[in-house]
Every structure is written in structure tokens, then in C-alpha cells.
Amino acid sequence: MRLCSRLQIEDNLLLITLDEPIGTEQRAALAQAVDQLVDEHRPTGLVFILGPAAGTAAAVSVILRTYRHWAKIGIPMAVATPPAAVRYLIRANQPALPVHTDTDAALSAVRALVRQQAGIARARAVTAVTTGMEGTAGTTVTEHRAAGQRA
């Protein structure tokens, strides 16, 4: 039995589609496979797409574990799944994880998080710039500017 129905990379986002239900005996293998895929592809974001039959407790467990692990490293993630019960279960256990009914909404959410992270990373890149102006007692004034910011 294949653990993932489809894998694809779109705009450096890793999309993992599960159409078949997985049981508890397959949970560890799926978690390991997901970690290996992320290690190999180094995506900027991750989207799980669960088909109507794939939303088992074991699959949700893997998604929550994956979120906890990769969110610490800074890889944004979202889930797309039609069944309301599965969305509720994920939100109840991890409210910060975006969960949507369709794939396009999940992709949009991850893209927005990636853009937000890129903006934060740029804003934190601060460089010292000597202005050439002298302050009191002949000291040189140094400004700290965000990368790309002009005087």
C-alpha cells in the first residue's frame, strides 16, 4: 500500500495528497516519509491534501506532528480537507494550523505565510551605515537600517 497518493512541487511548495485511509500501524512510516520528503526537497511551505476517506485519526496525528516539527524550523503549512469533522479535529488540536475545505485556499494560505516570513526576514536584516555626519564631540553617527532601506 502506498502511503501518499500524490506528491508534487508547485512554486517550491510540497503538496502531499492522501486519498486512502491510513491506520495506526502506518502512522510512523508516513511521518518518516514526510520528514524525508521535506529533507530532500527543502520546500518553502507544505500542504497536506486529505481526500474524504483519508481523514483518519492516524493521518491527523501525522499532520499535527509534522506541523509541530517543521513549524519550529520555519516551514509554513496548511491542510485542505472537505470533511468538517476532520477540519474540526485538526483545529481543536492545533488552532494555529490553517485548515481549509479546498486546495486552492490552503495553497493561498501557505503562500501568504511564506511571503510574510520573507518580509520579516528582510526587515530583520539590519546593516550599519555611516552617514558621514558628525555628532557631538566629533563622534561619527552610525544609523542602523533594514536591508534595502534608503536614507
C-alpha positions in Angstrom: 0.0 0.0 0.0 1.3 3.4 -0.9 1.3 5.9 1.9 0.9 9.0 -0.3 -1.4 9.1 -3.3 0.4 12.1 -5.0 3.4 14.3 -4.4 4.1 17.4 -6.3 6.1 20.6 -6.0 4.4 23.8 -7.0 6.2 27.1 -6.6 8.6 25.4 -4.2 5.7 24.2 -2.1 5.5 20.5 -1.3 1.9 19.1 -1.8 1.2 15.7 -0.2 -2.1 14.2 -1.2 -3.6 11.3 0.8 -6.7 9.7 -0.7 -6.6 6.4 1.1 -7.1 6.0 4.9 -4.1 5.0 6.9 -4.2 3.1 10.2 -2.1 3.4 13.3 0.3 0.8 12.0 1.2 3.0 9.1 1.4 6.3 11.1 5.2 6.1 11.9 6.0 5.1 8.3 4.1 8.1 7.0 5.6 10.5 9.4 9.1 9.3 8.4 8.3 9.5 4.7 7.0 13.1 5.1 10.2 14.1 7.0 12.3 12.5 4.3 10.4 14.4 1.6 10.9 17.7 3.3 14.6 17.0 3.9 15.1 16.1 0.2 13.1 18.9 -1.4 13.6 21.7 1.2 10.3 23.4 0.3 9.4 26.9 1.4 6.0 25.5 2.5 4.0 22.3 2.9 0.4 21.5 2.1 -1.4 18.3 3.1 -4.4 17.4 0.9 -6.7 14.9 2.5 -9.4 13.2 0.5 -12.7 12.4 2.1 -11.7 8.9 3.1 -8.1 9.8 4.3 -9.1 11.8 7.3 -8.3 9.1 9.9 -7.1 9.8 13.4 -3.7 8.4 12.3 -3.5 10.8 9.4 -4.4 13.7 11.6 -1.8 12.6 14.1 0.9 12.7 11.4 -0.2 16.1 10.3 -0.1 17.5 13.8 3.3 16.0 14.5 4.6 17.3 11.1 3.3 20.8 11.9 4.9 20.9 15.4 8.2 19.7 14.0 8.5 21.8 10.8 6.9 25.0 12.2 9.8 25.2 14.7 12.1 25.3 11.7 10.0 27.9 10.0 8.3 25.9 7.2 4.7 27.1 6.9 2.0 24.5 6.5 -1.7 24.2 5.7 -4.2 21.4 5.3 -7.0 21.0 2.7 -9.8 18.5 3.5 -13.5 18.6 2.8 -14.9 16.7 5.8 -15.9 19.2 8.6 -15.2 16.6 11.3 -11.6 16.3 10.2 -11.2 20.1 10.0 -12.7 20.4 13.5 -10.3 17.8 14.9 -7.2 19.5 13.5 -8.3 23.0 14.6 -9.2 21.7 18.1 -5.7 20.2 18.5 -3.7 22.9 16.7 -5.6 26.2 16.2 -2.6 27.9 14.6 -2.6 25.4 11.7 -4.6 26.8 8.7 -7.2 24.2 7.6 -9.4 24.8 4.5 -12.0 22.9 2.5 -10.2 23.2 -0.8 -6.6 23.0 -2.1 -6.6 26.5 -3.6 -7.4 28.1 -0.3 -4.7 26.0 1.5 -2.1 27.0 -1.1 -3.0 30.6 -0.8 -2.6 30.5 3.0 0.8 28.9 2.7 1.9 31.4 0.1 0.8 34.2 2.3 2.8 32.8 5.2 5.9 32.4 3.0 5.6 36.0 1.9 5.1 37.1 5.4 8.2 35.2 6.6 10.2 36.7 3.7 9.1 40.2 4.7 10.0 39.6 8.3 13.4 38.1 7.3 14.2 41.2 5.2 13.1 43.6 8.0 15.4 41.9 10.5 18.4 42.1 8.2 19.9 45.3 9.7 23.1 46.9 8.5 25.1 49.7 10.0 25.5 52.7 7.7 27.9 55.5 8.5 26.3 58.7 7.4 29.4 60.9 7.3 27.7 63.3 9.6 29.5 64.1 12.9 27.6 64.1 16.2 28.6 65.9 19.3 32.2 66.0 20.3 33.3 64.8 16.9 31.8 61.3 17.0 30.6 59.7 13.8 26.9 59.0 13.6 26.0 55.4 12.6 22.5 54.5 11.6 21.0 51.1 11.6 18.8 50.5 8.6 16.9 47.5 7.4 18.3 45.9 4.3 17.3 47.7 1.2 16.1 50.8 3.1 17.3 54.1 1.7 18.3 57.2 3.7 
